[in-house]
């Protein structure tokens, strides 16, 4: 096992490294994690392998973008509270700026034939990426027949129109009840948390509901604050929340705009959650992009800050483990329903179906990076429009 270096990086060095990673980190959370392991464990020895795995496990137990939260954990470990802020912001910033520039071009040129043709071809590839992520994650998440049943029931609940947050809550509760039946335990999940920590962890999501007001920028901020406080699992689960909030509830986006936002999030580096930056710009310009980005990432910073002292207790709690297993399976159920809904509105002709199938084979059989899939689909769309 590699030893941790005695070198204490300056905040400027920390900022430079995470800006670099945020600029080149294509390929989604798994690729981001691999790059961080290479950079901080093997190359710089800023953290031991065991500690890196602890931080990775911690990020999977709390809502938010897991790779961004690993970055925040590492910044906190090396330079305290200032490092927490610097590492997280610098990892997010390059992608947010790039996505905002793309959103600006999209708003101006999105209806032109060349751009429309490229985006039309990208959409089936995006759905294939979602299916690939769903397949990969489900192989490890569905550990028992009970969890398979929980997943099936949450698919039905989501398809019938139940809100994503309610689906996740019921999935966690169902898994916990099944655990209690098999191995009755007196301990409850929240008993593992000091009262002040419970208030901090619950308060972020509650604030978005209690203080929501009909002011556009404030509502946009609170909507993304709520989403950032509730999304467990893969970044693709974000799609279910975005669809429920901005298409079904607020009617601020169309299905096409949501898929375009997801496509941009896929072929740009950094966190998938910068999809929020794109949506914010489409809805309310530069101010909208700013408040949407802050809103969706702020909970991750708060959860990392609050949860680090609690993680050993949660990992030792069988009840907490059962709840989290259920939430993960519920997240996959939301992904499955979103993939079905988006596919139903996109795979309407043979070219779209063939691109979807080719993308799925490239991802599942040959394990190509999702960024290459999106880039390839964009080139096909461009070629078709030119000819």
N, C-alpha and C positions, 0 to 999 in steps of 0.2 A: 504494500500500500504506500502511495506517495505521501511524503510528509508535507505539512503546511510550511510555506516559506515564512521567514521572519520579516521579509520585506513588507513594509506598510505603504501601499500606494497612496499617492497624493490624490486629492479630489480631481485635479486636472487629468492625471493619468487614468483614473477611474472613468471620467467622462469620455476621454479619447477612446478607450477600449470599447465601451458600450455604444458610442456613436458608430464606431467601425462595425461592430456586430449588427447594430440596427440597420446599417446600410447594405450589408451583404447577406443577411440572414433570410435567404429565400427557402421555400419548401415547407413551411408550416412548423408547428410546435416541436415535433420530433426532431426535425433538422436543427432547429434553434438549440434544443437541449444538447444535441451531439456537438455542436459548435462551441457551446459554453463549456462542456466537459473537456474538450480539446484545449480551449484557451486558458481556463482557470485551474484545471487539475493537472494536465500534462505539461503545458507550456510554461505557465507562470507560477504554478504551485501556490496559488493564493488560498486554496482550500483542499483538504484531503478528499480522496475518493469517497470515503465513508460519509463525511460531512456533506459532500455534494449530493449523494443519494438521499440523505436525510432531508435536505432542502427540497429535492425533487418530490419526495413522498409528501412533504408538508404542502407543497403547492397543489397536489392532487386532492387534498382534503378540504380546501377552501374554495369558494367561488372565484371566478375570474380567469384570465388568460394564464395558463400554467407556466409557459416559458417566460413571460414577463415577470411573473411572481418569483420565479427562480432567480432572475436578474436582480430583483429587489432584495431577495434574501441574501444574495452574495454581497451586494452593496452594503447591506446592514451589517453583515459579518465582518467586512473589512474596514469600514469607516463609520460605523454607527448610524445615527439618524441622518446625518448629512449624506452619507454614502447611500442610504436607502433611497433618498429623493433623487440624487444625481444618477445613480445606476438606472433606476426605473425610467426617469424622464429621457435620458440619453438613448436608451434602447427604443423608446417609443417615437422620439422626435423625427428621425429620418423618414420612417414610414408615413407618419402623419403629414409631413410636409409634401412628400411625393404624392400621396393619395389626394391631398387638397389640390395640387396642381392638375392631376388627372381629372378630378371632379370639375374643376374650372373649365377644362377643355370639353368635358362631357356636356356640361350645361350649355356651352356655346355651340358645339358641333355635333352633339349626340344624335340629332335627327338627320344628319347628312347620310347619303347612301353608303359611303365607304365605311364610316364608323358604325352605322347600324348593321351593315353586313358582317363586320368583324365581331361585334357583340352577339349577333344572332348565332354565330358558329361557336363562340366561346361558351354559351350557356349549356349545351349538352355536356361539354367537358367538365364544367363546374358540378353538374349533377353526378357525373361519374366519380369525381373526387369525393363528394359527400358519401356516395355508396361505398367507395373503397375505405374511407375512414370508419364508416359504420361497421363494415365487415371486420376490419382489423381490431377495433376496440371491443366488439361484442365477443370475440373469441376469448378474451381474458376477463371481461366484466361479468359475463353470465357464468358464474362459478357453480351454481347448484340448480336443480329443478325448480326450487322455490323462486329463485331470482328470474328464471325463465318465465314462470307464471306471472310474476310481478311485471315483467317487461311486456308480456302480451296484454295484460289488463290496462297498463298505462298507454299502450298504443291505441286501444279502443277508446279510452277516456279522452285522449288528445284528439283523435279523429272525430269524436262527438262534439268537440268544441270547448272542452275544459281548458282553462288558462294554463300556460306552461308552469307558472309558479305553483299552482295547486296540484298539477300532475306530479311535480318533483316532491312536494310535501307528502302527498299520499303514497308515493312510491317508497320514500324513506320510512314512513309510518308502517306500511305493510311489511316491509322487510324487518323492521324492529319487532313487530307483533309476532311474526314467524319465529324470530330468534327467541323471544320470551317464551313462546309455547314449547320450543325444543329444549331450551336451557334457561329456566326461569332465573332471573337475576333481580335483586332489589335496586341495583344502581340505574339511574337514569342518565341520559347523555348530558343534560344541563347541570347535573350535580358535579360533573367533572370540571365545570367552569366557575371561577369566582364570579359573584354577581356583577361586578363592574365590567368584567369582560363580556358577559352575556349582553349587557346593555349596549356595549360598543358594537358587538357583532350583529345584533338585531336592529339597532337603531338606524343604520344606514339605509336598509331596505324600507323600514317603516317611514322614514322621513319623506321618501319619494311619494308615498301614498297620502300621508297626512297633510303635507304642505303644498300639494300640487295646486297650481293656480292657472287660470286661462290666459296667461301671457306666453306668447310663442316661444321665446328663447328660454324662459324659465321652465315651461312645460317640456321643451326639448331636453334641457339639462336634467330635469327630474326623471324623465322617462329613461334616459340612458343611465342615470344613477341607479334607478330601480333594476334595470337589466344587468348592469355590472355587479350588482349585489346578489344576484340570484342565479347566474349562469354557472352551473357545474359542468365538469367534463370538458370535452373537446370544444374548441372555438366554434365548430359548426353548429353546436346546440344554440348558439347565438341566433341563428336564422329563425328558429321557432319563436323566440321572444320578439325579434324584429318584425316578423310577419304579424304576430298577434297585436303588437303595439301600434305599428305604423301603417299597416294595411287594414286589418280588421277593426281596430278601435279608433284610431285618429284619422284614418283615410288620407294620410299625407303622402303615401307612396303607392305605386302600382307594382304588380308582380314583376313586370319587366325591369323597373328601376331597382327592385330588391335583388334580382339576379345579377344585374349589372354591377351593383355595389359589391356583391359577393365575388364576382369575377375580378374586380379591381383589387379586392383584398387578397385574392389568391396569387395574382402575378406580380404583386409588389412585395418587397422584403418586409420583415418585421411582423408584429402581431396581427393575426386575423382580425382582432377587435378594431383595427383602424378602418374597418368597414363603417364604423360609426362616424368617422371623419367625413367619408364620402356622403353618407346620408345627411349629416348635418349641413354640408355645403349645398346639397341639392335642395334641402328644405329652406335654408335661411342664409346662404352665402357664407362669407368668411366668419362672421360671428357665430353662425350655426355650427360650422366645422369646429371652432374652438370649444364651444360649450359642450358639444357632443363628445369630443375627445376627452375633455376633462371629466365629464360625467361618467363615462363608461370605465375609465381607468382608475379614478379616485378610490373606489371601493377596494381594489386590489392592494393599493398602498396601505389602506386602513386595516385590511384583514391580515396582511403580513405583519404589520406592527403589533396587532393585538394577539395573533395566534402563536407566535414563536414560543412564548413560555408555556403554552398549553399543550403543544403537540405531543410530548411524551405521555401525558395523561390520556389524551384521546386515543392514541395508538394502543394503549393498554386496555382500553375499555371495550369489551365485547359488544355492548349495546351501541356505542358510537360507531364501531366498525360495521355493524349490521345496517344502521341508518345510512351510512355513507355508501355501502354497497347498493342499497335500494335507490339512492339518489343517482348514482352512476347509471344504473339500468334504466331509470326513468329518463335520464338525459338521452340515452340511446334511442328510447322509444320516441322522444320528440324529434330526434334526427330522422328516424325512419318515416314519420308522418310528413315532415317537411320535404324530404326527398320525393315522396309520392306526390305531394301537392305541386311542387315545382316541376317534376317530370311530366305530370298530366297537362300542364300548360305550355310545355316546351317541346316535348318529343311528339310533334304533330306531323312530321313528314319523314321520308326515308333518309335524306341527308342528315337530319338531326339525329335520327336513331343510329345511323352508321357511325357518326362521330362519337356518340355516347358509347357504343359498343367498343369501338377502337380505343377510346380513352380508358374504358374499364379494363380491357385486356392489357394495355400498356402499364396501367397502375398495379393490377392484381398479379399479372403473370411476370412482367419484366421489372416491376417496382421502379418505374421511372419517377423522377421528382415531379411533383404537381406543377411546379413553375414551368417545366418543359412542356407539360401537357397543355397548359394555358397558352404558352408562347406558340406552340405548334398549331393549335386551333386558330389563334389570331392570324398566323401566316396563311392558313388555308382560307380564312375569310377574306383576307386582303387579296389573295390571288384570284379568288372567285369574283370579287368585285371588279378587279382590274380587267379580267378577261370577259 
